Amino acid sequence: MTAIQHRTPLAALLVAGVLAASLTACGGDDAGKASDTAGGASAKAAATAPASPAADPMADPAADKASAGQPFGAACAAVPKDGAGSFAGMAADPVATAASHNPLLSTLVSAVTKAGLVDTLNSAKDITVFAPTDDAFAKLPKKDLDAVLADKDKLTRILTYHVVPQRLSPSTLTGAHKTLETHEVTATGSAPDFTVNGAAKVLCGNVQTANATVYIVDTVLMPAS
């Protein structure tokens, strides 16, 4: 009886060990299966998830800027990056003052000064100005330009023909608009390719000043006689 009593605890320990090992093995298989199942579900979800939209290679950055309310156009690159002549600097000043800091508009500023329109434009509220560049004025024969600059009444008519008494955003620019001179200007196209009166191209548009929206154009606009 003594020998049997010594063997019984040993046998019990061996059986318990075998059972524990079996349970561990079963648990490992179940965990592996669960892991495989979870991994498969994740892979399936990733495969069926909608892909992120790719950038459109045909998208026009200038059109994006226009739709975002930013200045747009090739000539905008000539605007200083900082200082009073920058977009931020011009936004803080009324339109005639802002134009005086823009290197593209020195002839226009001189003409506005000769016509005595600086205070008129600076004090106007919510206007749109089509601003011819220096090169636009240079397209005019010198004798014609000199004659216009010497005739205050005619110069005033021409300059006020470039001003619309309301702010026009890129989305509202297309169409006919009555000017301060009383005749209409007509804009066609869509951002970023606008044309005014069928000839003047917008080179840099949607430039903001404290009281105006400015579209810099490559041709001087002439009112009807």
C-alpha positions in Angstrom: 0.0 0.0 0.0 2.9 2.3 0.6 4.2 2.0 -2.9 0.8 2.6 -4.4 0.3 5.7 -2.2 3.6 7.2 -3.5 2.8 6.5 -7.2 -0.7 8.0 -7.0 0.3 11.7 -6.5 3.0 11.3 -9.2 0.5 10.0 -11.7 -1.9 12.8 -10.9 0.8 15.4 -11.5 1.6 13.8 -14.9 -2.1 13.8 -16.0 -2.5 17.4 -14.9 0.6 18.4 -16.9 -0.8 16.7 -20.1 -4.1 18.4 -19.7 -2.5 21.8 -19.2 -0.4 21.3 -22.3 -3.4 20.3 -24.3 -5.4 23.3 -23.2 -2.5 25.6 -24.0 -2.2 24.1 -27.5 -5.9 24.5 -28.1 -5.9 28.1 -26.9 -2.9 28.9 -29.1 -4.8 27.5 -32.1 -7.9 29.5 -31.3 -5.8 32.7 -30.8 -4.1 32.1 -34.1 -7.4 31.5 -35.9 -8.8 34.7 -34.3 -5.7 36.7 -35.4 -5.9 35.3 -38.9 -9.6 36.2 -39.0 -8.9 39.8 -37.8 -6.1 40.2 -40.2 -8.2 39.0 -43.1 -11.0 41.4 -42.2 -8.5 44.3 -42.0 -7.1 43.4 -45.4 -10.6 43.1 -46.9 -11.6 46.5 -45.5 -8.5 48.1 -46.9 -9.1 46.6 -50.3 -12.7 47.8 -50.4 -12.2 51.3 -48.9 -12.6 54.1 -51.4 -9.3 55.5 -52.7 -8.3 59.0 -51.9 -9.0 61.4 -54.8 -6.0 61.9 -56.9 -4.9 65.4 -57.9 -6.3 66.4 -61.2 -3.3 66.9 -63.6 -5.4 69.2 -65.7 -6.4 71.5 -62.8 -5.5 75.2 -63.3 -3.8 76.7 -60.3 -4.9 80.2 -61.4 -8.6 79.0 -61.5 -8.1 77.5 -58.0 -6.8 80.9 -56.7 -9.8 82.7 -58.3 -12.3 80.4 -56.7 -10.5 80.8 -53.4 -10.8 84.6 -53.6 -7.1 85.1 -54.2 -5.4 87.3 -56.9 -4.8 85.3 -60.1 -3.0 85.7 -63.4 0.5 85.7 -64.9 1.2 89.4 -64.1 0.6 88.8 -60.4 4.2 87.5 -60.3 5.4 91.1 -60.8 3.8 92.3 -57.7 6.2 92.7 -54.8 6.2 89.9 -52.2 6.1 92.3 -49.2 5.9 96.0 -48.4 3.3 98.6 -49.5 3.2 97.3 -53.1 2.5 93.7 -52.1 -1.0 92.2 -52.1 -1.2 92.5 -48.3 0.1 96.1 -48.5 -2.4 97.2 -51.2 -5.3 95.6 -49.2 -4.6 98.1 -46.5 -4.8 101.2 -48.7 -7.5 102.9 -50.8 -7.2 102.2 -54.5 -5.3 105.2 -55.8 -2.8 105.0 -53.0 -2.5 101.2 -53.5 -1.9 101.6 -57.2 0.9 104.1 -56.6 2.9 101.3 -54.9 2.4 98.9 -57.8 5.3 98.8 -60.3 2.9 97.9 -63.2 0.7 101.0 -62.8 2.9 104.1 -62.8 1.4 105.6 -66.0 -2.1 105.1 -64.7 -1.3 106.7 -61.4 0.2 109.7 -63.2 -3.0 110.0 -65.3 -5.2 109.8 -62.3 -3.2 112.5 -60.6 -3.4 114.8 -63.7 -7.2 114.3 -63.9 -7.5 115.2 -60.2 -9.2 111.9 -59.4 -7.0 110.6 -56.5 -9.4 111.8 -53.8 -12.4 110.7 -55.8 -11.2 107.1 -56.1 -9.7 106.9 -52.6 -13.0 108.0 -51.0 -15.3 105.9 -53.2 -16.9 102.9 -51.5 -16.8 99.3 -53.0 -15.8 99.9 -56.6 -14.1 97.8 -59.3 -11.2 99.3 -61.2 -9.9 98.0 -64.5 -6.3 99.2 -64.3 -4.2 99.4 -67.5 -0.6 98.6 -67.2 2.2 100.9 -68.3 2.6 98.6 -71.4 -1.1 99.1 -72.1 -0.7 102.9 -72.2 2.5 102.4 -74.4 0.3 100.8 -77.1 -1.3 104.2 -77.7 0.5 106.4 -80.2 2.6 108.9 -78.3 0.9 111.9 -79.8 -2.5 110.5 -78.9 -1.5 109.7 -75.3 0.1 113.2 -74.9 -3.1 114.8 -76.2 -5.3 112.8 -73.8 -3.0 113.6 -70.8 -3.3 117.3 -71.8 -7.1 117.2 -72.0 -8.5 116.9 -68.5 -12.1 116.4 -69.5 -11.3 113.6 -72.0 -8.8 112.1 -69.6 -11.4 112.0 -66.9 -13.9 110.4 -69.2 -11.4 107.6 -70.1 -10.3 107.0 -66.5 -13.9 106.9 -65.1 -14.8 104.5 -67.9 -12.4 102.0 -66.1 -14.4 102.2 -62.8 -17.6 100.3 -62.0 -19.4 101.5 -58.9 -19.6 98.0 -57.2 -17.2 95.3 -56.3 -17.1 92.5 -58.9 -15.7 89.2 -57.8 -14.4 86.7 -60.4 -17.8 84.9 -60.2 -19.8 88.1 -61.0 -17.3 89.7 -63.5 -18.8 88.3 -66.7 -21.5 90.5 -68.2 -22.1 94.2 -68.9 -21.5 96.7 -66.1 -22.3 100.4 -66.1 -19.2 102.6 -65.3 -18.8 105.9 -63.6 -18.5 107.4 -67.0 -22.0 106.0 -67.7 -21.2 103.7 -70.6 -20.9 100.0 -70.0 -17.9 97.7 -70.1 -18.5 94.1 -71.0 -16.4 91.2 -69.5 -16.4 87.8 -71.1 -14.8 84.4 -70.2 -14.3 82.7 -66.9 -11.5 82.6 -64.3 -8.7 82.8 -65.0 -9.3 83.9 -68.6 -11.3 87.1 -68.7 -11.4 89.6 -71.6 -12.9 93.1 -71.3 -14.6 94.8 -74.3 -13.4 92.0 -76.5 -9.8 93.1 -76.4 -8.4 93.8 -73.0 -7.0 90.7 -71.3 -7.0 90.5 -67.5 -3.4 90.0 -66.5 -3.8 90.0 -62.7 -7.3 89.9 -61.3 -9.1 90.0 -58.0 -6.5 92.3 -56.4 -8.0 93.8 -53.2 -7.5 97.3 -51.9 -9.3 98.8 -48.9 -12.2 100.1 -51.1 -11.9 98.4 -54.4 -11.4 95.2 -56.4 -8.8 95.7 -59.1 -8.3 93.8 -62.4 -5.1 94.7 -64.1 -5.6 94.7 -67.9 -3.3 94.9 -70.9 -5.2 97.5 -73.0 -6.6 101.0 -72.3 -10.4 100.9 -72.5 -12.0 103.6 -74.6 -15.6 104.8 -74.0 -18.0 105.4 -77.0 -17.7 108.8 -78.4 
